[in-house]
């Protein structure tokens, strides 16, 4: 009989609980970032500058541990002016939310971690995961906590919990034939109950349009909707009907407002409008989203886009997260590579 985290009393706490530290992964040469940062190709340099700015900002509020590829730890200091811990492990990519573990607590001072199967966001043809599939295990080993290995393909960006028994997910991620072929909703829910300690699953049909193109995740929830506290959900909306996510947002808001959580609460939905820019040169529709924020000790690290809606949404986040500083950090370079601030971070809760 498989011993699961839930059977041992563990569950995933909400992101807003106190953190021991944040884990990140350092961009390395690959299909996403290009070959080098020597100047011949600026993609890797620009990515490292963007990741470094996020790390610097988080480090003002809590410790950061950066996992760098073998032989590349010395490059971190060139981009990050704040103190942080750097460890070297073999890396393919730099999306710690997805390749790292999901940390769990039991309410009695114990920490553990769920280790999902990672296969390059559904075995996408551009992705490499020979090294990244082991990163969660490396991080768990470094923290010295108990590891629970799930049989389900999943990424941290594909789940969002309220810490009170409820998780939100999307059908196109969890039921993806490239991830979990043949799995039913019931099987997915059972695995999430066992490994997250949740009681209620809220399904949304899909993610944002751009997320189904090259370097997309096929619908991660953490760019679409997130809990701000039990019973309160932030949901991405696209005010401009010219953008295909206009209809996606309307559908998600309606579904969430009709939903209840594990405690039977009807959800309060706070709409978070997308930036005013609709398209990116040469890449079609953007999926710029303020939902892909990261809550740290005493602050919210909020994606910025040099857009009129940056400050508007920062004000909304300040109301939703009272007592926390709202830190706007330019996330356009991160989005250009397929994700946002939440995607490159992973919290380790304090016990």
C-alpha positions as CSV (number, residue, x, y, z in Angstrom):
1,X,0.0,0.0,0.0
2,X,1.4,3.4,-1.0
3,X,1.8,5.8,1.9
4,X,0.7,9.2,0.8
5,X,1.3,12.7,2.4
6,X,-2.4,13.0,3.3
7,X,-2.4,9.7,5.1
8,X,0.6,11.0,7.1
9,X,-1.2,14.3,7.9
10,X,0.5,16.5,5.4
11,X,-1.1,19.1,3.1
12,X,0.0,22.0,1.0
13,X,-0.3,25.3,2.8
14,X,-1.3,28.5,1.1
15,X,1.4,30.6,-0.5
16,X,0.7,33.5,1.9
17,X,1.8,31.6,5.0
18,X,5.3,32.5,6.4
19,X,8.1,31.2,4.2
20,X,11.5,29.8,5.3
21,X,12.9,30.7,1.9
22,X,12.2,30.9,-1.8
23,X,13.8,28.5,-4.3
24,X,14.7,29.6,-7.9
25,X,16.6,28.2,-10.8
26,X,19.2,30.2,-12.9
27,X,18.7,30.5,-16.7
28,X,21.2,28.4,-18.6
29,X,22.0,27.8,-22.3
30,X,19.0,26.0,-23.9
31,X,16.3,26.1,-26.6
32,X,14.5,28.8,-24.6
33,X,17.2,31.3,-23.7
34,X,19.7,30.8,-26.6
35,X,23.3,29.7,-26.7
36,X,25.2,32.1,-24.5
37,X,25.4,35.5,-22.9
38,X,28.6,36.7,-24.6
39,X,26.8,39.4,-26.5
40,X,26.4,37.4,-29.7
41,X,23.0,36.3,-28.4
42,X,21.4,38.6,-25.9
43,X,18.5,36.3,-24.9
44,X,20.3,34.5,-22.1
45,X,21.8,37.7,-20.8
46,X,18.4,39.4,-20.8
47,X,16.8,36.4,-19.1
48,X,19.4,36.4,-16.4
49,X,18.9,40.1,-15.8
50,X,15.2,39.5,-15.4
51,X,15.5,36.5,-13.1
52,X,18.2,38.4,-11.1
53,X,15.8,41.4,-10.6
54,X,13.2,39.1,-9.2
55,X,15.7,37.4,-6.9
56,X,17.0,40.7,-5.6
57,X,13.5,41.9,-4.8
58,X,12.5,38.7,-3.0
59,X,15.8,38.7,-1.1
60,X,14.7,42.0,0.6
61,X,11.9,40.0,2.3
62,X,13.2,36.4,2.7
63,X,16.2,34.2,1.9
64,X,16.6,33.0,-1.6
65,X,18.4,29.8,-2.8
66,X,19.3,29.7,-6.4
67,X,20.0,26.4,-8.2
68,X,22.5,27.1,-11.0
69,X,23.7,24.7,-13.7
70,X,27.1,23.0,-13.1
71,X,29.9,25.5,-13.4
72,X,27.6,28.5,-13.6
73,X,27.3,29.7,-10.0
74,X,29.8,32.5,-10.5
75,X,27.5,34.1,-13.1
76,X,24.8,34.7,-10.6
77,X,26.7,37.5,-8.7
78,X,27.1,39.4,-12.0
79,X,23.3,39.9,-12.1
80,X,22.2,39.7,-8.4
81,X,23.3,42.4,-6.1
82,X,21.7,40.9,-3.0
83,X,23.0,38.1,-0.8
84,X,21.6,34.7,-1.6
85,X,22.6,31.0,-1.5
86,X,23.7,29.4,-4.7
87,X,23.9,25.7,-5.2
88,X,24.9,23.8,-8.4
89,X,22.9,21.0,-9.9
90,X,22.4,19.8,-13.5
91,X,19.7,22.0,-15.1
92,X,17.9,22.1,-18.4
93,X,15.7,25.2,-17.8
94,X,14.8,27.7,-15.1
95,X,11.1,27.3,-14.1
96,X,11.4,26.3,-10.5
97,X,7.7,26.4,-9.9
98,X,7.3,23.5,-12.3
99,X,10.5,21.5,-11.8
100,X,10.8,21.9,-8.1
101,X,8.9,20.1,-5.3
102,X,5.6,21.1,-3.7
103,X,6.3,21.6,0.0
104,X,3.9,20.3,2.6
105,X,3.3,20.7,6.3
106,X,1.5,18.7,8.9
107,X,0.6,21.4,11.5
108,X,3.0,19.8,14.0
109,X,6.2,21.4,12.9
110,X,7.1,18.9,10.2
111,X,8.0,19.6,6.6
112,X,7.7,17.2,3.6
113,X,7.5,17.5,-0.1
114,X,5.5,16.0,-3.0
115,X,7.6,15.1,-6.1
116,X,5.5,15.1,-9.2
117,X,6.7,13.5,-12.5
118,X,8.0,16.3,-14.8
119,X,8.1,15.6,-18.6
120,X,8.7,18.9,-20.2
121,X,5.1,20.3,-20.0
122,X,3.6,17.3,-21.7
123,X,6.7,16.1,-23.7
124,X,6.7,19.2,-25.9
125,X,9.1,18.8,-28.9
126,X,11.2,21.9,-27.9
127,X,11.6,20.9,-24.3
128,X,14.5,19.1,-22.5
129,X,13.9,17.5,-19.2
130,X,16.6,14.8,-18.7
131,X,18.1,17.0,-15.9
132,X,15.0,19.0,-14.8
133,X,13.1,15.8,-13.9
134,X,15.5,15.3,-11.0
135,X,15.5,18.9,-9.7
136,X,12.6,18.3,-7.2
137,X,14.5,15.4,-5.7
138,X,17.7,17.5,-5.5
139,X,15.9,20.3,-3.7
140,X,14.2,17.8,-1.3
141,X,17.6,16.3,-0.6
142,X,19.1,19.7,0.2
143,X,16.3,20.5,2.6
144,X,16.5,17.1,4.2
145,X,12.7,16.5,4.3
146,X,10.6,13.4,3.5
147,X,9.9,12.8,-0.1
148,X,6.6,11.5,-1.4
149,X,6.8,10.5,-5.1
150,X,3.6,10.9,-7.1
151,X,2.7,8.8,-10.1
152,X,1.1,11.8,-11.8
153,X,2.7,14.2,-14.3
154,X,2.1,17.7,-12.9
155,X,3.8,21.0,-12.4
156,X,3.6,23.6,-9.6
157,X,2.1,26.1,-12.0
158,X,-0.8,23.7,-12.7
159,X,-2.2,23.9,-9.1
160,X,-3.3,26.7,-6.8
161,X,-4.5,26.0,-3.2
162,X,-6.3,28.1,-0.6
163,X,-4.7,26.2,2.3
164,X,-8.2,25.3,3.5
165,X,-9.0,22.2,1.5
166,X,-9.5,23.6,-2.1
167,X,-7.3,23.5,-5.2
168,X,-7.9,25.1,-8.6
169,X,-6.7,23.3,-11.8
170,X,-7.4,23.3,-15.6
171,X,-8.6,20.4,-17.7
172,X,-6.0,21.0,-20.5
173,X,-3.1,20.5,-18.1
174,X,-4.2,17.7,-15.8
175,X,-6.0,15.7,-18.5
176,X,-3.4,16.4,-21.2
177,X,-2.6,13.3,-23.3
178,X,1.0,14.3,-23.2
179,X,1.0,14.3,-19.5
180,X,-1.5,11.8,-18.1
181,X,-2.9,9.8,-21.0
182,X,-6.1,8.0,-20.2
183,X,-6.6,9.6,-16.7
184,X,-10.1,10.5,-15.7
185,X,-11.1,13.5,-13.6
186,X,-11.8,11.2,-10.7
187,X,-8.2,9.8,-10.9
188,X,-6.7,13.3,-11.0
189,X,-8.8,14.4,-8.0
190,X,-7.8,11.3,-6.0
191,X,-4.1,11.9,-6.6
192,X,-4.4,15.6,-5.6
193,X,-6.3,14.6,-2.5
194,X,-3.5,12.2,-1.6
195,X,-0.6,14.5,-2.3
196,X,-2.0,18.0,-1.5
197,X,-4.3,17.0,1.3
198,X,-7.2,18.8,-0.4
199,X,-10.9,18.0,-0.3
200,X,-12.3,20.0,-3.2
201,X,-11.1,20.4,-6.8
202,X,-12.3,23.4,-8.9
203,X,-11.8,22.7,-12.6
204,X,-11.5,25.4,-15.2
205,X,-11.6,24.3,-18.8
206,X,-8.5,26.0,-20.2
207,X,-5.8,28.6,-19.8
208,X,-4.9,31.7,-21.8
209,X,-4.6,31.6,-25.6
210,X,-0.8,32.3,-25.9
211,X,-0.1,29.5,-23.4
212,X,-1.0,27.0,-26.2
213,X,1.8,28.2,-28.5
214,X,5.5,27.4,-28.5
215,X,7.0,27.6,-25.0
216,X,3.5,27.5,-23.5
217,X,2.3,25.1,-20.8
218,X,-1.0,24.2,-22.3
219,X,-3.0,26.0,-19.7
220,X,-1.4,26.6,-16.3
221,X,-3.8,27.9,-13.7
222,X,-1.3,30.3,-12.2
223,X,-1.7,32.7,-15.0
224,X,-5.5,32.5,-15.0
225,X,-6.7,32.4,-11.4
226,X,-5.3,32.3,-7.9
227,X,-6.5,32.4,-4.3
228,X,-5.9,35.5,-2.3
229,X,-7.3,34.0,0.9
230,X,-9.9,31.2,1.5
231,X,-13.1,32.2,-0.3
232,X,-11.5,34.9,-2.4
233,X,-10.1,34.3,-5.9
234,X,-8.3,36.7,-8.3
235,X,-9.2,36.0,-11.9
236,X,-7.6,37.3,-15.1
237,X,-9.9,39.2,-17.4
238,X,-9.3,40.7,-20.8
239,X,-11.4,43.9,-21.3
240,X,-10.7,44.2,-25.0
241,X,-13.1,42.0,-27.1
242,X,-10.5,41.9,-29.9
243,X,-8.4,39.5,-27.8
244,X,-9.4,35.9,-27.7
245,X,-8.8,35.8,-23.9
246,X,-11.8,38.2,-23.6
247,X,-14.1,35.2,-23.8
248,X,-11.8,32.9,-21.8
249,X,-11.9,35.4,-18.9
250,X,-15.7,35.8,-19.0
251,X,-16.2,32.1,-18.9
252,X,-13.7,31.6,-16.0
253,X,-15.3,34.4,-14.0
254,X,-18.7,32.9,-14.4
255,X,-17.6,29.4,-13.5
256,X,-15.7,30.7,-10.4
257,X,-18.7,32.8,-9.2
258,X,-20.9,29.7,-9.4
259,X,-18.4,27.6,-7.5
260,X,-18.1,26.8,-3.8
261,X,-14.9,25.8,-1.9
262,X,-14.2,22.8,0.4
263,X,-16.0,24.6,3.2
264,X,-19.1,25.4,1.2
265,X,-18.3,29.1,0.8
266,X,-19.4,30.8,-2.4
267,X,-16.3,32.3,-4.0
268,X,-15.8,36.1,-4.1
269,X,-14.1,36.8,-7.4
270,X,-11.9,39.8,-7.9
271,X,-11.4,40.6,-11.6
272,X,-7.8,41.6,-12.5
273,X,-7.8,43.2,-16.0
274,X,-5.0,42.4,-18.3
275,X,-2.5,45.1,-19.5
276,X,-3.7,47.3,-22.4
277,X,-1.2,45.8,-24.9
278,X,-2.8,43.1,-26.9
279,X,-0.1,41.8,-29.3
280,X,3.7,41.3,-29.2
281,X,5.6,41.9,-32.4
282,X,6.1,38.6,-34.3
283,X,4.4,36.5,-31.6
284,X,0.7,37.3,-31.9
285,X,-1.5,37.7,-28.8
286,X,0.2,38.3,-25.5
287,X,-0.7,36.4,-22.3
288,X,0.5,39.2,-20.0
289,X,-1.2,38.6,-16.6
290,X,-1.0,40.1,-13.1
291,X,-2.3,36.8,-11.7
292,X,1.2,35.3,-12.0
293,X,2.4,37.2,-8.9
294,X,4.3,35.7,-6.0
295,X,3.4,36.3,-2.3
296,X,6.4,36.5,0.0
297,X,6.9,37.4,3.7
298,X,5.6,40.9,3.9
299,X,5.2,41.6,0.2
300,X,3.6,40.7,-3.1
301,X,6.0,40.5,-6.1
302,X,3.7,41.7,-8.9
303,X,4.4,41.4,-12.6
304,X,4.8,44.8,-14.2
305,X,4.5,45.5,-18.0
306,X,5.2,49.3,-18.2
307,X,1.5,49.6,-18.7
308,X,-1.2,52.0,-17.4
309,X,-2.8,49.0,-15.7
310,X,0.3,48.3,-13.6
311,X,-0.6,50.8,-10.9
312,X,-4.3,50.2,-11.1
313,X,-3.8,46.5,-10.3
314,X,-1.1,47.3,-7.8
315,X,-3.7,49.3,-5.9
316,X,-6.1,46.3,-6.1
317,X,-3.5,43.9,-4.8
318,X,-2.8,46.3,-1.9
319,X,-6.4,46.1,-0.9
320,X,-6.5,42.3,-1.3
321,X,-3.3,41.8,0.6
322,X,-3.4,44.4,3.4
323,X,-0.2,44.9,5.3
324,X,2.0,43.7,2.4
325,X,4.2,45.9,0.3
326,X,3.4,45.6,-3.5
327,X,6.6,45.3,-5.5
328,X,6.1,45.8,-9.2
329,X,8.9,44.1,-11.2
330,X,9.1,44.2,-15.0
331,X,8.1,40.7,-16.2
332,X,8.0,41.2,-19.9
333,X,11.3,39.4,-20.5
334,X,10.1,36.5,-18.4
335,X,6.9,36.3,-20.3
336,X,8.8,36.4,-23.6
337,X,10.3,33.1,-22.5
338,X,7.0,31.4,-21.6
339,X,6.1,32.4,-18.0
340,X,6.0,34.9,-15.3
341,X,7.3,35.7,-11.7
342,X,5.2,32.9,-10.1
343,X,6.6,30.4,-12.6
344,X,10.3,31.0,-11.6
345,X,9.8,30.8,-7.8
346,X,8.8,28.1,-5.4
347,X,8.1,28.7,-1.7
348,X,9.3,26.6,1.2
349,X,7.0,27.3,4.1
350,X,8.3,27.8,7.6
351,X,7.5,25.2,10.2
